[in-house]
Amino acid sequence: MALWLVVACSDDSDGNELTSAATSSGAGGGDDRFHAQPNGVHTSETAACDTLRTAVEGRVLALGCVKTLRPCPSFLTATYQPECMEYDEGSVQGCVDYFNGINVCDDLDESQCVLTSYPGTQPAGCP
């Protein structure tokens, strides 16, 4: 399944380019996906991927879903490019909260929650 990411840009206070599939909070942003609110705090690709994948995997197990999840870092890099960039910690937590609120297996799709990423920070996002 191919995923398309529409990117909107603005500057953050650190001078790094802030990029997300949307910048709005909550559902909306011109599509049917949830757009998690950024808080401006950078986190590594590794931490973002591990946190998000663990949340989705937890819901899969809790709901008894049958779903195959990519391992990290491809869990994120299948949707977000380039590799090894940093992500917004607030948007990661927003997506964790979003996935924790899902109660139906058919609704558990990791592409339905949009993270804020910081292109231009690579390779800082990788160990």
C-alpha positions as CSV (number, residue, x, y, z in Angstrom):
1,M,0.0,0.0,0.0
2,A,1.5,3.3,-1.0
3,L,1.3,6.2,1.4
4,W,1.4,9.8,0.3
5,L,2.5,12.6,2.6
6,V,1.6,16.2,2.0
7,V,4.1,18.5,3.6
8,A,3.6,22.1,4.9
9,C,6.5,24.1,6.2
10,S,7.1,26.8,8.7
11,D,10.1,27.9,10.8
12,D,10.4,27.0,14.5
13,S,12.2,29.0,17.1
14,D,15.4,27.0,16.7
15,G,15.8,28.0,13.1
16,N,15.1,24.4,12.0
17,E,12.5,23.8,9.4
18,L,9.4,22.3,11.0
19,T,7.6,19.9,8.7
20,S,4.4,17.9,9.2
21,A,1.7,16.5,7.1
22,A,-0.3,19.2,8.8
23,T,0.1,21.7,11.5
24,S,-3.4,21.6,13.0
25,S,-4.3,20.1,16.3
26,G,-6.6,17.1,16.5
27,A,-8.6,15.7,13.6
28,G,-8.6,17.8,10.6
29,G,-5.9,19.5,8.5
30,G,-7.7,18.8,5.2
31,D,-7.8,15.0,5.4
32,D,-9.3,12.3,7.6
33,R,-6.2,11.7,9.6
34,F,-5.5,12.7,13.2
35,H,-2.8,15.5,13.4
36,A,-1.0,15.3,16.7
37,Q,-0.1,18.7,18.2
38,P,3.6,19.4,18.3
39,N,5.3,20.9,21.4
40,G,8.6,22.0,19.7
41,V,10.7,19.4,21.6
42,H,12.9,17.3,19.4
43,T,13.3,13.6,19.9
44,S,15.4,11.0,17.9
45,E,14.0,8.8,15.2
46,T,14.9,5.8,17.4
47,A,12.9,7.1,20.4
48,A,10.0,8.2,18.3
49,C,9.8,4.9,16.4
50,D,10.1,2.8,19.5
51,T,7.5,4.8,21.4
52,L,5.0,4.8,18.5
53,R,5.5,1.2,17.5
54,T,5.2,0.0,21.1
55,A,1.8,1.9,21.4
56,V,0.5,0.4,18.2
57,E,1.7,-3.1,19.1
58,G,0.1,-2.7,22.6
59,R,-3.3,-1.9,21.0
60,V,-2.9,-4.8,18.5
61,L,-2.4,-7.2,21.4
62,A,-5.0,-5.7,23.7
63,L,-7.7,-5.8,21.0
64,G,-6.6,-9.2,19.6
65,C,-6.0,-7.8,16.1
66,V,-4.2,-9.7,13.4
67,K,-1.7,-7.1,12.1
68,T,1.9,-7.2,10.8
69,L,4.0,-4.2,12.0
70,R,7.3,-3.2,10.4
71,P,10.3,-3.1,12.7
72,C,11.9,0.2,13.6
73,P,13.1,2.3,11.9
74,S,11.2,1.3,8.8
75,F,8.0,1.6,10.9
76,L,8.5,5.4,10.5
77,T,10.7,5.7,7.4
78,A,8.1,4.0,5.3
79,T,6.1,7.2,5.6
80,Y,8.6,9.9,6.7
81,Q,11.8,10.8,4.8
82,P,14.7,11.4,5.1
83,E,16.0,8.8,7.5
84,C,17.7,9.8,10.7
85,M,15.8,13.1,11.2
86,E,14.3,14.2,14.5
87,Y,10.6,14.2,15.4
88,D,8.5,16.3,17.6
89,E,8.1,14.7,21.1
90,G,4.6,16.2,21.6
91,S,3.3,14.8,18.3
92,V,4.7,11.4,19.1
93,Q,2.8,11.4,22.5
94,G,-0.3,12.7,20.8
95,C,-0.2,9.7,18.4
96,V,0.3,7.4,21.3
97,D,-2.8,8.8,23.0
98,Y,-4.7,8.6,19.7
99,F,-3.8,4.9,19.3
100,N,-4.6,4.1,23.0
101,G,-8.1,5.4,22.3
102,I,-8.8,3.0,19.4
103,N,-11.1,0.1,20.3
104,V,-11.7,-1.5,16.9
105,C,-9.0,-3.4,14.9
106,D,-10.1,-2.0,11.6
107,D,-9.4,1.5,12.9
108,L,-5.8,0.6,14.0
109,D,-3.8,2.0,11.1
110,E,-0.5,3.8,11.9
111,S,-0.8,6.0,8.9
112,Q,-3.9,7.7,10.4
113,C,-1.9,9.7,12.9
114,V,0.5,12.4,11.6
115,L,3.8,13.1,13.3
116,T,5.7,16.4,13.1
117,S,9.2,15.8,11.7
118,Y,12.2,18.1,11.5
119,P,13.9,17.6,8.1
120,G,17.4,19.0,8.1
121,T,18.2,17.5,11.5
122,Q,19.6,14.3,10.1
123,P,21.7,12.5,11.1
124,A,21.0,13.8,14.6
125,G,17.9,11.6,14.8
126,C,20.0,8.4,14.7
127,P,22.4,7.1,17.3
